[in-house]
Amino acid sequence: MAYFRHLPNIAYQSPLSHKNRSDDYIVIKNIFRRTKIFDFLSSNVSVFQKFVIGDGARPDTVAEDLYGDSSLDFVVILTAGITNINHQWPIQDHQVYDFALEKYGSEAEMTSIHHYETLEIVDDKGRLILPPELIVDGDFKISGTVNKYPSTRYTLKSLTGNRQLDDKDEFSVTTDNIASPVTNLEFEYKENEKRREIDVLRNSYVNMFVEDMKDIVRYDRSSSYITSNLAITPNTEKSNP
């Protein structure tokens, strides 16, 4: 990944067993400088646009599609706020089943209910009584109309059609189906789909972003400073005179 070329180096006390002296150092990339990049991004939300990751797409293929340069995959990852590519980048649709089977241990557990999601309920004047897609459990219920609003009727909306609810004291998941079950497998599909929508940097800001990133990760002068691209850690094994 080209990203690592832009990170500064740090001379780190050698942990190698075959080092010749206690003050031997090795030079490595300072990956912890990335926190400065995230601070910079959080204050510049206007330069982003929404993007939906296609099935099987990778950061480099997204960078090629957006910017015409696959080596800018690190720009895609950073602006999306991804810190763990293995857990935060969507897998392919056909892989979700195998992932869920490994996670839950059996097909029976995969089809067990993970949670319920509410369906939209409105009254006869179109006022929202229960918003859709709230995550609830199987015991969830709402107050009915018979006592509080005897002249009002509620309508439950769903993909299969609208249904007027009976006039009663309360409405629940178990008796009135005011929420629909989501299985463990369906939950994993939903979570994978959520990961498909990311923020990406607008094309016109890419060059400025890369140059600014180089400036952000450079070292300021301090006791560990050697150059703007190299710092050194203290030697803990060196004895004082």
C-alpha positions in Angstrom: 0.0 0.0 0.0 1.4 3.4 -1.0 0.2 4.8 2.3 3.2 3.6 4.1 5.5 5.5 1.8 4.1 8.7 3.2 4.5 7.8 6.9 7.7 9.1 8.7 10.3 6.7 10.1 11.3 6.2 13.7 14.6 4.8 14.9 13.6 2.2 17.5 15.8 0.4 20.0 16.5 -2.9 18.4 14.7 -5.9 20.0 16.6 -8.4 17.9 18.5 -11.0 19.8 21.5 -10.9 17.4 22.2 -7.2 17.7 25.8 -6.2 18.2 25.5 -3.4 20.8 22.9 -2.1 23.3 22.6 1.1 21.3 21.7 -0.6 18.0 18.6 0.8 16.4 16.3 -0.3 13.6 14.4 2.1 11.5 10.7 1.4 11.1 7.5 3.2 9.9 5.7 5.1 12.6 2.2 3.8 12.1 0.9 5.7 15.1 1.1 9.0 13.2 -2.2 8.0 11.6 -4.2 9.4 14.6 -3.2 12.9 13.4 -4.8 12.1 10.0 -8.1 11.1 11.6 -8.1 14.4 13.6 -7.6 16.3 10.4 -10.4 14.5 8.5 -13.0 14.9 11.3 -12.9 18.7 10.8 -13.4 18.6 7.0 -16.6 16.8 6.4 -17.6 19.0 3.4 -15.0 17.4 1.2 -16.7 14.0 1.3 -19.4 12.2 -0.8 -21.3 9.0 -0.3 -20.2 5.9 -2.1 -21.6 2.3 -2.2 -19.0 -0.4 -2.4 -19.9 -3.0 -5.0 -19.9 -6.7 -4.4 -16.3 -8.0 -4.5 -14.8 -4.5 -4.7 -11.5 -3.8 -2.9 -10.0 -0.5 -1.8 -7.6 -0.5 -4.8 -10.4 -1.1 -7.3 -12.5 1.6 -5.6 -9.6 4.0 -5.8 -9.2 3.1 -9.5 -12.8 3.8 -10.2 -12.9 7.1 -8.2 -9.5 8.5 -8.9 -8.0 6.6 -11.7 -5.2 5.4 -9.5 -5.3 2.1 -7.6 -2.3 3.2 -5.4 -4.6 5.7 -3.7 -6.4 2.9 -1.9 -5.1 4.4 1.4 -7.2 7.5 0.7 -10.3 5.4 0.4 -9.5 3.6 3.6 -8.6 6.7 5.6 -11.5 8.8 4.5 -13.9 6.0 5.2 -12.6 5.9 8.8 -11.6 2.3 8.5 -9.0 1.1 11.1 -9.5 -2.7 10.6 -9.9 -3.7 7.0 -10.8 -7.3 7.9 -13.8 -6.3 10.0 -14.9 -3.0 8.5 -14.8 -3.7 4.7 -17.8 -5.6 3.4 -17.3 -9.2 2.3 -18.9 -10.7 -0.8 -22.6 -11.7 -0.6 -21.8 -15.4 -1.0 -19.3 -15.2 1.9 -21.8 -14.0 4.4 -23.4 -17.4 4.9 -20.1 -19.1 5.6 -19.1 -16.2 7.9 -22.4 -16.6 9.9 -22.1 -20.4 10.0 -18.6 -20.1 11.6 -19.8 -17.3 14.0 -22.9 -19.0 15.2 -21.8 -22.6 15.0 -24.7 -24.3 13.3 -27.5 -23.6 10.8 -30.0 -23.9 13.6 -28.4 -21.0 15.4 -28.1 -19.0 12.2 -31.9 -19.1 11.9 -32.5 -18.2 15.5 -34.0 -14.7 16.1 -31.3 -12.1 16.7 -33.8 -9.3 17.4 -37.1 -7.7 16.3 -37.5 -4.6 14.2 -40.7 -2.4 14.6 -43.1 -1.8 11.8 -44.5 1.7 11.2 -47.8 2.5 13.0 -49.8 5.6 12.3 -53.2 6.8 13.6 -56.2 7.7 11.4 -54.9 11.3 11.0 -51.5 10.1 9.7 -49.6 10.9 12.9 -46.7 8.6 13.6 -47.3 6.4 16.6 -44.4 3.9 16.2 -41.4 4.6 14.0 -40.1 1.7 11.8 -36.9 -0.3 12.2 -36.4 0.3 16.0 -34.6 -2.7 17.4 -36.7 -4.3 20.2 -37.1 -7.7 21.9 -40.0 -10.1 21.8 -41.7 -8.6 24.9 -42.0 -5.2 23.3 -45.4 -3.5 23.5 -47.1 -0.1 23.1 -50.3 1.3 24.7 -53.5 0.6 22.8 -56.4 2.9 21.9 -59.4 1.5 23.8 -58.9 3.7 26.9 -56.7 6.6 25.9 -58.1 7.2 22.4 -61.3 5.3 22.0 -62.3 7.0 18.8 -58.9 6.5 17.2 -57.7 3.6 15.1 -54.1 2.6 14.4 -52.8 1.3 11.1 -49.8 -0.9 10.8 -47.7 -0.5 7.6 -45.6 -3.2 6.1 -44.3 -4.4 2.8 -47.1 -6.9 2.5 -49.7 -4.1 2.9 -51.4 -1.9 5.5 -53.4 -3.5 8.4 -55.8 -1.7 10.8 -55.2 -2.8 14.4 -58.1 -3.9 16.6 -59.2 -1.4 19.3 -57.6 -2.8 22.5 -55.6 -2.0 25.6 -52.1 -2.7 24.2 -50.4 -3.9 21.1 -47.4 -6.3 21.3 -45.0 -8.2 19.2 -46.4 -11.6 20.1 -50.1 -10.9 19.6 -50.2 -8.1 17.0 -46.9 -8.6 15.1 -46.0 -4.9 15.5 -42.3 -5.9 15.0 -40.8 -8.5 12.6 -38.1 -11.0 13.6 -34.6 -10.7 12.2 -32.6 -13.9 12.3 -28.9 -14.1 13.0 -28.2 -14.7 9.3 -30.4 -11.8 8.2 -28.6 -9.6 10.8 -25.2 -10.4 9.3 -26.5 -9.6 5.8 -27.8 -6.3 7.1 -24.5 -5.4 8.8 -22.6 -6.3 5.7 -24.8 -4.0 3.6 -24.3 -1.2 6.1 -20.5 -1.5 5.6 -21.0 -0.9 1.9 -21.9 2.8 2.3 -18.8 4.8 3.0 -17.6 8.4 2.8 -15.0 9.0 0.1 -13.0 12.1 -0.7 -14.1 14.1 -3.7 -11.8 13.8 -6.6 -10.9 17.5 -6.7 -9.5 17.3 -3.1 -7.3 14.2 -3.5 -4.0 15.9 -4.4 -4.4 18.4 -1.6 -5.3 15.7 0.8 -2.1 13.7 0.0 0.1 16.8 0.3 -1.6 17.9 3.6 -1.2 14.4 4.9 2.5 14.5 4.3 2.7 17.7 6.3 0.5 16.4 9.1 2.6 13.3 9.8 6.0 15.1 9.7 7.7 15.5 13.0 8.0 18.8 14.8 11.3 19.7 16.5 11.7 18.0 19.9 14.2 16.0 21.9 13.6 13.0 19.6 13.7 14.9 16.4 16.4 14.1 13.8 14.7 15.2 10.6 11.1 15.9 9.6 10.9 12.3 8.5 12.9 10.6 11.2 12.7 10.6 15.0 14.5 8.4 17.6 13.3 6.7 20.7 15.3 6.8 24.0 17.8 4.0 24.6 16.6 2.3 27.7 19.6 -0.1 27.8 22.3 2.5 27.8 23.7 2.9 31.3 24.3 6.3 32.8 28.0 7.3 33.4 
